[in-house]
Amino acid sequence: MQDKKFIESYDVSDWEVLTDTGWEDIVKIHKTIPYKIWELKTKTYDLKCADNHIVFNDKNEEIFVKDLKIGDKIITENGLEEITYIVETSEEDNMYDLELNEDSNHRYYSNGILSHNTATSLTYVLWYAMKYPYKEILITSFGEESANKNLADVKMLYENCPDFLKRGVIAMNESTIKFDNKSKIFSRPTTLKAPRGLSPALIYCDEFAFVGTAGASKGAQMQEEFYAAISPALSASRGKLAITSTPISETDKFYNLWSNAIKKTYDDGTEIPKQYILEINGEKYQDFHLFETKEKAEEFVKSLNNNENIKIVEKEPPGNNGFVSQLVKWDACPLKDENWAKSEIKKVGEERFQREYNCLTGNNMIKVLDKNGQVLEISIENFYNFY
């Protein structure tokens, strides 16, 4: 169904827009119904947008423009800048929305201010806790408030989860969820004490690059120390580590980990060989039976009594540092199906459910890259009208 906020849409090809992770492909550009205009200013930039336009605060958290106040810090092309002016005007105007490639992070700079983001990692945390019994899972973020917000999001996901997937909950508070399969989810700030007393099967570190950046001069050192502190806990439990963040420099620990995770060669330049997993009745088993060669996988399958519905699937190898880089799309999550969507639409309404919160007034500037490599700084309205 066509999103009611869009009155015109055009496909876009051969153009990219500047984001916080480089240039990303533009798929479509949309023109919306009129919205009330909000205006905000920082020392360097100003932005006119809708009330539910999303920017990012000094904790790298999403925040609606309508929820900002003077003195708050947001992420811009120049780094963090304080808001010096914000007001809801009496004017209304059509807004413009860039739709980016689905593999992108769905953020881009508009008038130098970073906009929009989505995350799916917490859905995996919830699924893991409900599927596997007797597991301790630790969620960390760079502050107690942010860590508790992540757990609150897990609770929201649980409440919207289809009944046939839900485990029973025997205890739930601000920092812990305990399920009837004896699995537990804990949320704690990203400090050296975070893993204390736990034998985690999974640790998820959110916004890892922002650890130590709130006025601290030794942020990179703090990240290294935390990473060293969780290693013994994971080693004892043979646990997994998942880290997500937006790199804020080329010297932080997350950027270093990601760079090596996507590097598929050893230090001597030879390629890291692919691995093989089993697909049983259409479901891929990535946590079990990981084979270094196809021959070993075939030998294992032959040893099974019933191997008619088993396929051997080639899997990308881990990176140079042993980490696996992985993209998880929201519709691949087992907690979010059509029934979940119908239930959510009943709660919040179809327009709000469909809205991507990317609406911008036409005079906001974006930086785009054409197929010939030429960079053009242009208003989003002119880009809509002429390109």
C-alpha positions in Angstrom: 0.0 0.0 0.0 1.3 3.5 -0.9 2.4 5.4 2.2 -0.2 8.2 2.6 2.5 10.8 3.5 4.1 10.6 0.0 2.3 12.4 -2.8 5.0 11.9 -5.5 8.0 9.5 -5.8 10.7 9.1 -8.4 13.3 6.3 -8.9 16.9 7.5 -8.7 19.9 5.9 -10.3 23.6 6.7 -10.7 23.5 9.1 -7.6 24.9 8.7 -4.1 24.5 10.8 -1.0 27.1 11.6 1.7 26.6 9.7 4.9 28.7 9.2 8.1 30.1 6.0 6.6 30.8 7.3 3.1 28.8 7.5 -0.1 25.6 5.5 -0.2 23.3 4.7 -3.2 20.0 6.7 -3.5 17.1 4.5 -4.6 14.2 7.0 -4.6 13.3 10.5 -3.7 9.8 11.3 -2.3 7.7 14.5 -1.9 5.3 14.5 1.0 2.2 16.1 2.2 2.7 19.4 4.0 4.0 19.2 7.6 4.5 21.9 10.3 8.1 23.2 10.0 10.6 22.9 12.9 13.8 24.8 12.7 17.0 24.1 14.6 20.4 25.7 14.6 23.9 24.9 15.9 27.0 27.0 15.8 27.7 25.8 12.2 24.5 24.4 10.8 20.8 24.9 10.6 18.0 22.5 9.6 14.3 22.8 8.7 12.3 19.6 9.0 9.2 17.8 10.4 8.6 17.2 14.1 9.5 13.5 13.9 12.6 13.9 11.9 15.4 11.9 13.6 18.9 13.3 14.5 21.5 11.8 16.8 22.5 13.1 20.2 25.9 13.0 22.0 25.3 9.4 23.0 24.7 8.5 19.3 21.0 7.8 20.2 18.1 8.6 17.9 16.0 11.6 19.0 13.1 13.4 17.4 13.7 17.0 16.6 10.6 17.9 18.6 12.2 16.4 21.8 15.4 18.5 21.5 16.1 21.6 23.6 18.7 24.4 23.6 22.1 23.1 24.9 21.6 19.5 23.7 24.4 18.2 21.5 23.9 16.5 18.2 26.2 14.8 15.6 27.2 16.9 12.6 29.8 16.7 9.9 32.0 18.8 12.2 31.4 16.4 15.2 29.3 17.2 18.2 27.7 20.7 18.2 25.3 22.3 20.7 21.8 23.4 19.7 21.6 27.2 20.0 18.1 27.6 18.6 15.0 25.4 18.1 11.4 26.4 17.5 8.2 25.0 16.0 7.2 27.6 13.4 3.7 28.4 12.3 4.5 27.5 8.7 3.8 24.3 6.8 5.5 23.0 3.7 6.0 19.8 1.6 8.9 17.7 2.9 11.4 15.6 0.9 12.7 12.2 1.8 15.6 10.2 0.3 15.2 6.4 0.3 18.6 4.8 0.5 19.8 1.3 -0.6 18.4 -1.3 1.8 21.9 -2.5 2.7 22.8 1.0 3.9 22.6 2.3 7.5 19.7 4.7 6.4 21.6 7.8 7.5 22.7 10.8 5.6 23.9 14.4 6.2 21.3 17.1 5.6 22.6 20.6 6.1 25.6 18.9 7.8 23.4 17.1 10.4 23.2 13.4 10.6 19.8 11.8 10.3 18.0 8.5 10.8 19.1 5.0 11.9 17.7 1.5 12.6 19.0 -1.4 14.6 18.2 -5.1 14.6 20.8 -6.6 17.0 18.4 -6.6 20.0 16.0 -8.9 18.2 18.7 -11.4 17.9 19.5 -11.1 21.6 15.8 -11.8 22.5 15.6 -14.7 20.0 18.8 -16.3 21.4 17.5 -16.1 25.0 14.2 -17.6 24.2 15.5 -20.3 21.9 18.4 -21.6 24.0 18.0 -22.6 27.7 20.4 -21.9 30.5 22.1 -19.0 28.8 23.3 -15.7 30.3 23.3 -12.8 27.9 24.9 -9.4 28.7 23.9 -6.2 26.9 26.3 -3.3 27.5 26.2 0.3 26.4 28.3 3.4 27.3 26.0 4.5 30.1 23.5 3.1 32.5 20.7 5.0 31.0 21.5 3.8 27.5 22.0 0.2 28.7 18.6 0.2 30.4 17.0 1.7 27.2 18.3 -1.2 25.2 16.7 -3.6 27.7 13.4 -1.6 27.5 13.6 -2.1 23.7 14.0 -5.9 24.3 10.9 -5.8 26.5 9.0 -4.0 23.8 10.0 -6.6 21.2 9.0 -9.3 23.6 5.5 -7.8 24.1 5.0 -7.7 20.3 6.4 -11.2 19.8 3.9 -13.8 18.4 2.6 -16.0 21.2 4.0 -19.2 19.6 7.6 -17.8 19.9 7.3 -16.4 23.5 8.9 -18.0 26.5 7.4 -17.4 29.8 9.0 -14.6 31.9 9.5 -15.3 35.6 11.1 -11.9 36.5 11.6 -8.6 34.8 13.0 -5.3 36.1 15.0 -2.3 34.8 18.2 -4.3 34.3 17.2 -8.0 34.0 14.9 -10.4 32.3 14.6 -14.0 33.5 12.8 -16.6 31.3 11.2 -19.9 32.3 13.9 -21.7 30.3 16.4 -20.4 32.8 18.0 -18.0 30.3 18.6 -14.4 31.5 19.3 -11.1 29.9 21.3 -8.5 31.8 22.0 -4.8 30.9 25.0 -3.0 32.3 27.1 0.1 31.5 30.3 -0.7 29.4 32.7 -0.7 32.3 35.4 -3.1 33.5 32.8 -4.4 36.1 30.2 -5.3 33.5 30.9 -9.0 33.1 31.6 -9.6 36.9 29.7 -12.5 38.3 28.5 -13.8 34.9 29.4 -16.6 32.6 27.9 -15.1 29.5 27.1 -17.2 26.4 26.6 -14.0 24.5 27.8 -10.4 25.1 26.3 -7.6 22.9 28.2 -4.3 23.1 26.1 -1.4 21.7 27.7 1.8 20.4 31.1 0.6 21.4 33.0 3.4 19.7 31.4 5.9 22.0 32.8 4.4 25.2 35.0 7.0 26.8 34.1 9.8 24.3 32.0 11.9 26.7 34.7 14.4 27.6 37.3 11.7 28.2 40.8 12.0 26.7 41.5 8.3 27.0 38.5 6.8 25.1 40.5 4.5 23.0 42.3 3.2 26.0 39.0 2.6 27.9 37.7 0.6 24.9 40.9 -1.5 24.8 40.6 -2.2 28.6 37.0 -3.2 28.4 37.6 -5.5 25.5 40.4 -7.1 27.5 38.1 -7.4 30.6 35.4 -9.4 28.8 37.8 -11.8 27.1 38.3 -14.0 30.2 34.5 -14.2 30.8 33.9 -15.3 27.2 36.8 -17.7 27.2 35.4 -19.5 30.3 32.0 -19.9 28.8 33.1 -20.3 25.2 30.7 -17.5 24.5 30.1 -15.2 21.6 30.7 -11.5 21.2 28.6 -9.1 19.1 29.6 -5.5 18.7 27.7 -2.7 16.9 28.6 1.0 16.6 29.1 3.8 14.2 32.9 4.4 13.9 33.7 8.0 14.9 37.4 7.8 14.0 39.9 5.5 12.3 41.6 4.9 15.6 38.8 3.6 17.8 38.6 -0.1 18.7 35.3 -0.8 16.8 36.7 0.6 13.6 39.8 -1.6 14.0 37.6 -4.7 14.7 35.3 -4.1 11.7 38.2 -3.4 9.3 39.8 -6.7 10.1 36.5 -8.5 10.2 35.9 -7.7 6.5 39.4 -8.5 5.6 39.3 -12.0 4.1 43.0 -12.7 3.9 45.7 -13.8 6.4 48.5 -11.4 7.2 50.7 -13.1 4.6 48.1 -12.2 1.9 46.7 -15.7 1.3 42.9 -16.0 1.2 41.0 -17.3 4.2 39.2 -20.5 3.1 35.4 -20.6 3.0 33.5 -22.7 5.6 30.5 -25.0 5.3 27.3 -25.4 7.3 24.3 -27.6 7.1 20.8 -26.6 5.9 18.2 -29.0 7.4 14.6 -28.7 6.1 15.4 -25.2 4.8 16.9 -23.9 8.0 20.6 -23.0 8.1 22.4 -24.2 11.2 25.2 -21.7 11.7 25.8 -22.4 15.4 26.5 -26.1 15.0 28.5 -28.3 12.6 30.8 -25.8 11.1 33.1 -27.6 8.7 36.4 -26.3 7.4 36.1 -28.3 4.1 33.2 -29.5 2.0 34.6 -33.0 2.1 34.3 -33.1 5.9 30.8 -31.8 5.7 29.9 -34.5 3.1 31.5 -37.2 5.3 29.4 -36.1 8.3 26.1 -36.0 6.3 26.8 -39.6 5.1 27.1 -40.7 8.7 23.6 -39.7 9.5 20.7 -42.1 9.3 18.4 -39.7 7.5 20.1 -37.2 5.2 17.5 -36.7 2.5 16.6 -33.1 3.7 20.1 -32.0 4.4 22.1 -29.6 2.2 25.7 -28.4 2.5 25.9 -24.6 2.2 29.0 -22.5 1.6 29.6 -19.9 4.2 31.8 -16.8 4.0 34.8 -17.2 6.3 35.5 -15.1 9.3 37.7 -12.1 8.9 41.4 -11.7 9.6 40.7 -11.3 13.4 38.2 -14.2 13.7 35.1 -11.9 13.7 32.2 -12.4 11.3 30.8 -9.3 9.6 27.1 -9.8 9.1 24.1 -7.7 7.9 20.8 -8.6 9.6 17.7 -7.1 8.0 14.6 -6.4 10.1 12.3 -8.7 8.0 14.8 -11.6 8.5 14.1 -11.5 12.2 11.8 -14.3 13.3 10.0 -11.9 15.7 8.8 -9.6 13.0 6.3 -11.2 10.6 3.1 -10.0 9.0 1.1 -10.8 12.1 3.4 -8.7 14.2 3.1 -5.9 11.7 -0.8 -6.0 11.7 -0.8 -5.9 15.5 1.6 -3.0 15.6 -0.4 -1.0 13.0 -3.5 -1.4 15.2 -1.6 0.1 18.1 0.2 3.0 16.4 -1.7 3.5 13.1 -0.7 2.8 9.6 0.9 6.2 8.7 3.1 6.2 11.8 4.1 2.6 11.2 5.1 3.3 7.6 6.8 6.6 8.3 10.6 6.5 8.1 11.1 9.8 9.8 13.4 11.2 7.1 11.3 14.2 6.1 13.2 17.4 5.3 12.1 20.8 3.9 13.2 21.4 0.3 15.9 24.1 1.0 18.1 21.7 3.1 21.4 20.9 1.4 22.7 17.4 0.7 25.9 16.3 -0.9 25.5 13.9 -3.8 27.9 12.1 -6.1 27.1 11.4 -9.8 28.2 8.4 -11.9 31.2 10.4 -13.1 32.5 11.0 -9.6 31.5 14.6 -9.5 30.4 15.9 -6.0 27.5 18.3 -6.0 26.1 20.2 -3.0 22.4 20.9 -3.8 19.1 21.5 -2.1 17.0 18.4 -1.7 14.1 20.2 -3.5 16.3 21.0 -6.5 17.6 17.5 -6.6 14.0 16.3 -6.6 12.9 18.7 -9.4 15.9 18.5 -11.8 17.8 15.3 -11.3 
